[in-house]
């Protein structure tokens, strides 16, 4: 057998495998979130009540996947002023925007993270434990641009590593 045939075969398998992996990461599991669906409701947790309150939004675009609660991403506009938001809603500590697939071009995790670090945007708690150990985070810029993603909280980080829930965390859900 000729070595060129073997190398060509290995390269072909690697190329097909790489293309399959790229497709599964970027396209296979994501689906658009319809603007009129429950998943498109944007809520922030009130400082006064401690409960999420729905906010009026414009120009919603979102994606999500059933394979992980961390795959939710949304881009939209908030007509509410930053002063009103910071006086009314809980600020989120340690926001970390998660990278979106390239097909969802309105969500640039790096630019959002840079804006949060330089105080050009503020992160708010959308809803704590939207699923056990997962918080919905909303980042808002002064011009009204806003972005949402799901982020693992300290309870989820510990429990999903196989350790018992730390003090102050709700009990984890039963698994079968």
N, C-alpha and C positions, 0 to 999 in steps of 0.2 A: 504494500500500500504506500502510496506517495505521501510524504509529509505535508505537502501543500494542500492536499485534500483534507487531511485531518485538521490542520490549522484553519482552513476555510470553514469547515464544519463547526469548529469551536467558536470562531468569530460570529458565524451566523446564529448559533444558539445564544451567545452572549448578547448580540444585538436584539434579537427577538425578546429575550428575557428583560433586557433594559427597557425596551419600548413598552412591554407589558407592565412593568413596574411604574414607569412614568405615567402611563394612562391610568393606572389604578390610584395613584396618588393625586393626580390632577383632575380627573374627570369621572371615574367609574362610580363613586359613591355619592357625590354631591348632587343635590337637586335644588332648583330655585325655590325660594320661599315666596308664595303668593302674597302680594301686598294686603289682601283682604283676609288673611288667615290669622289664627291666634298667635302663631309664631312671629308675626309681624307687629304685634302689639309691643310698644316700647314703654317700659315701666321703670321708675326709679323709686328707691326706698326713701320714704319721708323721714326727716329728722324727728318730727313731732310724733307720728303714730308708729314708726318702725315698720310700716307696711308699704309694699310697692303701690305706687299710684301711676295710672296710665297718663301718658303725655301725648299731646298732639304732635304729629310728625308730618313731613312732606317728603316726596321723592324716595320712598323706601326701595331698597334693593337688598335681597338677602339670599344666603345659601345655607344649607344644612345637610346632614347625613345621618342616617340611622345607625351607622357603625360606631359612632363615638359622640358623647355629649359635648366634646370640645371642638367639634367641626362647625358650629354655628358662627356665622359672620353676617354683619349687616352694615349698610351705609344708608344714611338718611339726613334730613335737615330738621333741626329743632327751631321753631320760631320763638322759643322762650329765651329771655335774656340770661346771660351768665350770672348776673347778680341775683336774679330770682332763683336760679338753679342752686347756687352755692349756699343761699340762705335757707333753702327748703329741703334739700336732699343730701343724703349721706355720701361723703367723699370716700372713694375706695382707696385703701392703702395698698401699695405695691402692685399696681396694674401692670400686666405684661401682655400686650397684644400678641396673639398667635398668628403666624404667617398663613395667609389665605392662598388658595391655588391661583396660578397666574390667570386663569380664565375670569376670576373675580377681581378685575383690575381696579375697582373703586377703593378697595381695602389694601392699604400699604402699611403693614405692621411696623416696618422700620421708621417710616415718617411719623406714624402715630406715637410710637415709643419716644422718638426724639422730641416731639411736641410736648409730650407729658413731662419729660425730664427738664425741658427748658421753660416750663410753665406757660406754653402757648395753648395748652389744652388741659382740661381737668377731667379726671376719671371719677365716676359716680357708681355706687352700688345699684345695679338694676334690681336684682333679686338674689337674695342669699339662698343657697342650696336649691337652685332651680331643679337640680337633681342632686342626690346626696353627694356632698363634697365639691360641688360645682356651682360657682357664682356667675351670674350674668353681669358684665361690666359694660358701662357706657362711657365713652370718651367724647367730650364736647369741646369744640374750638370756639373762639370768640365770635367768628362769623356765622355760627349756627351749624356748620358741618358736624356730623356726629357719627360715631362708629360703635358697634356693639360686638362683643364676643363672649364666649363662655370660658371661664378660667378656674382651674382647680384651686380650692381654698386650703387652709392649713389642715383641716379635718380630712379632706380627700387625699392630700399628699401622704398623710400618715397611714390611713386605712387602706388605700390602694397599694401601699407597699407591704401589706400583710400584717401590719401591727395593729394593736387595739386602739380604739378611738381615744384621743387625748382628753384630758379634763376640759369641760366646757363644750365639747362636741356632742351633737345628738348621737344616739346609738345608730350604728350602721344598719342598713337594711339586711334582712335575712337572705342568705344565698342558698340555693339548692344544689 
